[in-house]
Amino acid sequence: MASNKTYWKNIDQLDSANKTVQKLEENEFVSKLPENFLSDEKTLEESSTSRRDFLKYVGFSTAAATLAACEGPVVKSVPYVNQPEQIRPGVANYYATTIADGFDFGSILIKTREGRPIKVESNSEAPSLGCANARIHASILSLYDTLRIQGPQANGKDITWEDLYLQAGAMLKALAVSDKKVVLMTPTLASPATEKIINDFIAVFPNVNHVIYDTISSDDALNAYEKYYGVRGLADYDFSKAKTLVSIDADILGDWQGGGYESGYAKSRLPKRKTSKKAEMSWHIQFESNMSLSGANADLRIPCSPAEQKNILAYIYDTLIGSKSSINLNTQIKVAADKAISRLSKSGKNGVLVSGIEDETAQGLVLAINTLLKSQAFEPKRPKYIRKGNSALVKKAINDIETGVVKGLISVGVNPVFTSAIGESLKESIKGLEFSMAFTSKMNETAAVSKFVASTPHYLESWGDYEMKEGHFALAQPTIRPLFDTQQFQDVLLRLSGKNVKYYDAIKDYWNENVLENNSWNKVLHDGYYSSSKQGQIKHTPDFSSLNLSSLRIAQASNMSLVLYAKTGMGDGQQANNPWLQEFPDPITRVSWDNYLTISYIDAKNNGLNNSNTANGALNGSYANLTVGDKTLKVPVLIQPGQAKGTVGLAFGYGERMGLKKEMQTGINAYEFYNDFKRIQDVKISLAEGEHEFACVQLHNTLMGRGDIIKETTLEIFNSKDKKHWNPIPQVSKNHMEFDVTSPEVDMWQEFDRSIGHHFNLSIDLNSCTGCGACVIACHAENNVPVVGKREVRKSRDMHWLRIDRYYSSASSFEGDIQTKDSISGIGDSLSTFGKMEKASENPQVAFQPVMCQHCNHAPCETVCPVAATSHGRQGQNHMAYNRCVGTRYCANNCPYKVRRFNWFLYNKNDEFDYHMNNDLGRMVLNPDVVVRSRGVMEKCSFCIQMTQKTILDAKLEGREVKDSDWNCACSNACDTGAMVFGDVNDKESEVSKLVEDERMYHLLEGVGTKPNVMYQVKVRNTDEKTT
Amino acid sequence: MSSATFAQDDEAVQAGKKLFNTNCAACHKLNKRAVGPALKGISTKYDKEWLYSWIKNSTAMIKSGDAQAVAIYEEYNGSVMTSFPQFSNVDIDNIIAYTDYTPPALAVPISGNLNLQQAEQGVSNSLILGALTLVLVILVVMLFLVQRTLLQIAKLSGVDISREPRPKRKPIWMAFVQNQFLVFTSVVLLLLSSAYFVYGYFMQIGVDQGYMPVQPIHYSHKIHAGANQIECKYCHSSARVSKHSGIPALNVCMNCHQNIAEYNGEEDLENGYTKEFYTKEIKKLYKAVGWDETNQKYTGESQPVKWIRIHNLPDFVYFNHAQHVEVGEIACQKCHGPVEEMEIMYQYSPLTMGWCINCHRETNVKVENNEYYSKIHEALSKKYGVEKLTVAQMGGLECGKCHY
């Protein structure tokens, strides 16, 4: 029942008495023309500039500009002296490489133009981790970070590498002679050749101890796997094989155990009709505290506290093995858990259970349950190596540093002073060490107190070899010469161990000897990956008889638990100085430029915390004092529908001050609370003074009462009822006859013949879209979309060409929500109804919908442009000629989808917007095929016309027709779940032309009659009405 | 007077020159050591018979252990000279005749003559002018004298020559001002004509047709593309695949200029483009690319050349050379003009949007032998009822095709 569901974007919308929301819904435009756009009113009044002066300035500057414009500048062209064979100006080259920064791992392709990397793309051929998430897409901009450290330093002064080798080498030798302990602290490297280099280094300096430190730990899962399978690694999962997926606090679409699961997951989520006409899709239940991406995509989501999660896991295990469980679960949870159990046992080997509970027993239990189920999705035989940190060893190392047992520290790409809860005392201890050396690409808290700072290159300037999963090897190659005076830490270690080879040679030797199995090095380097034919080394079957569940059974909920998590945009915070990621709105909260305490509505009310919207839709929130142990921080509060009662969430990765531009120094440091490397902490909260201003895009562009934007149905209805029932075409009346709105009878526009040539369409499947946001960043990179900063985002002036709208709807109101609302009569009734709706907001269903320019065939924007700056192309694209636009904004006002973006300011070469477009280095990331827009013009999604034109030209040059797989947009390219499909509908063989005919296809706001070239596929949820 | 006084009747020398240029010039120069030794006066160093057999098969001679052959083989680090068994002895004689030939030193007398002639002409011109001025002055003096005489005669004979005062008339500007119709029409005319000029002025802002900047190296397209018939896309090779035609990298220049160290073609003395001038420009190239002429190797010290860009499209226009040159098979000259005649490169076309659009309206799409077009062309021709489609009919006027 698509149209009967009520959607809301913000909790305030549930309160029909809220004047702000009412006004916003009535107002078509969020903000009026700014009366005070020059500055605030007070300054204007105080200003001595009169109206006459102003006119004088205008006159003078116009005359000056006219005069200056008469003379063209002299442009110089400097060709190569000796042009490299593979570089042709204007033609992009692609290189396969690998990102492995200790948090994100993935096989990727790098697009370079004239020798500079400008875009990341997924290497979908790679057997594992071939999909790039939003952070990996954005990592290209971190290459051009002006705050990267530009050369080696000693005691805060620049030195040469030779001096560094000399001085550091001598100190290391002295330490080795006197046998004083040195810690070498690295993140997870997953690099066989590097491990060999480190071992050789330790052979020369036996006093060195290698400790692997994951900033955000997966310690318990690693311990459990090591215990039962004998290797320190993580079990892998292939969720495309799962029919029942039970997740207990495992954010499988986020960064759980290194991530990279979304493409497999999405495959199982498509309702495919079998021969019996019955569609099947997987069923996903999620038990969790914070609202995560996985929870948002689940069919059934049960908010519960961390202690309850342990109980649930034990309960499921007990019931599955057939013993009567003594655990007391609350009714709602028990019903859900029973359902999960029955589904799991019914699915048998098609079921899988995963968990993110930080407990070794719990993680062992997960392995046991999956083994018991003989789950096909569970792949323990080839472990993943992308997390290897050992919290116990890290704790010991830090303790040794503090007690003075250890005299030296070599940190490589980690920043323990910032990312551990005891940073302040650790800082003092490191200062007191005899020897300290930090390998880092940006100045950070640890490097600042280290004696030597060795500048390391960005991963795009580096060589590397990786084994991310057993037998799945990957290579990294430089895609640009080092921009600064940097050395890879492997090269430095080799030099310090007295070896006269480079890391590149070491990789090549190691691979030829151990990996390549006589395959060609050049071929593998070209592909970027290599799958070994060797069988996995894990052969023995684990014995789970020793599991002791008692600790899980008796786990008791604390008063209030803090659940720390990693945001989709920021991850562990390595790329905090990346403006794309700062401006990336969180998929769930839709807040950019911040982290905050997520809290349930009830808990917020009980503590006097609230959120409110200002007149223009911007969000404000109270501050809370957050106390863990003896540490208290003041944190802004965001009320999160779906947050489990008794829990609060806080994201890692924010709050750093060092090595960041002023604008990027946002949020508060959640690592301060990361005691004992545990995500779950007991916490006290209380109201603090002040009001925080969020840059949240969630109340911008409300639904304006148009409920049909998201169409969704349940699998049962999808299977049992006619298409008309769950995907109706809106009707209009003409001469008292009902017509489909798509019928030519009721079309008041002149229709053109579009059957000749290409006609582009984009299909977005709401079932497989997980809301991960990779497309948003890919669009930024491809189309030179500017970053506008927190202040402007708050004024709803964000420039994202592609936004992913997030809608909440209450699960209980599938049938009659509108009737309920309509039937309210009198105050008493309304109070009880609102009470009900409040309850609904405790655990809403979530839907994601990527929205970009819909490229309407009957585009309302085109007809209102007074200068014909926006017009329609024959290939279905709505063109936007920036140089023709005079900035009336009529088009944006007439657009029903609110996808047009206005350049309120000049966002490049403007000190007011000091992001990457304001410096020469940052501008190197710009795509030379797309114009950088100027102030006062409208811009919007172009269906990546530069890419479609390129595809056409390539076909012309080769004298062939275009293949369906050649068509691409930046967003559809970045979409690893296959939710976005772009192509030519006039090609009857194409995938997209089949999707146009699909029964689930609908157009956004079909009733408006705009005939868009973007289509959506109805979301089907695998819920049955009875239980919800 | 013609500067081409090279012309010699000696056929042998002419034939030899031709042979030399096609077969020998890649490795030998007349006056300077290149890959092989300088060939000027080679007949004095070696016996003619020896030269015959050497040129026809040098390898055999080295193998046979001929002392001279081995010596030269070793002097040039063991690089073997290509054998030319196809040469007859007459051919070789001709080449030797050419290498022995010294053109008569004509340059000095020619320039002397020129100077003389110019001087003579200068003298005669000023003489005539002077005489004319003198005559004019005499005439004026005579006129004054006549008038004075006449006045005196009149005075003596008592004739009153004072004129009657004319009636006072309105000044012409007053009459103009009072005639409203005239004022109106002329103001309108004035406004229209000034608008015309202002419009014309504004429309040429940013249009740099004819822009001919002085380049850091005097590169003559006339010599390269004209006299030597080098294909445009030999140097501007990226035009085949890329949106940029590309300014060739200096290593492309060195493909030929490793051997061509001096200019020996025609001169344009009026503009000062002498052989020395061109040779100096080639030296500039060597300096930029870091080529050590005497040792025939690269020094590694290069200075990239900062050419001044002539064709500057605004950033908001997307133009693709490959589309036009490769797919459309449009001659470069269509937009760039007679480049092969340009001593100094300049912007031939206005590069305005109107100019682009016009061409898109008039030009038919070249569809032959390109499978990409076959289906769409057929369908569209049927739709428009035409045999051949213009670019505009294919959608070449749509904004988004060039602006994104």
Interface residues (C-beta under 8 A of the other chain):
Chain A: A69 C70 G72 V74 V75 K76 S77 V78 P79 Y80 V81 N82 Q83 R88 P89 G90 V91 D753 S755 I756 G757 A869 S871 G873 R874 Q875 Q877 H879 M880 A881 Y882 N883 R884 D929 V930 V931 V932 S942 I945 Q946 Q949 I952 L953 A955 K956 L957 G959 R960 E961 V962
Chain B: I205 G206 D208 P213 S238 V241 S242 K243 H244 G246 I247 P248 A249 L250 N251 V252 A288 V289 G290 S302 P304 V305 K306 W307 I308 R309 N312 P314 D315 F316 Y318 N320 A322 Q323 E326 V327 N369 N370 E371 Y372 Y373 K375 I376 A379 L380 K383 G395 E398 C399 G400 K401 H403 Y404
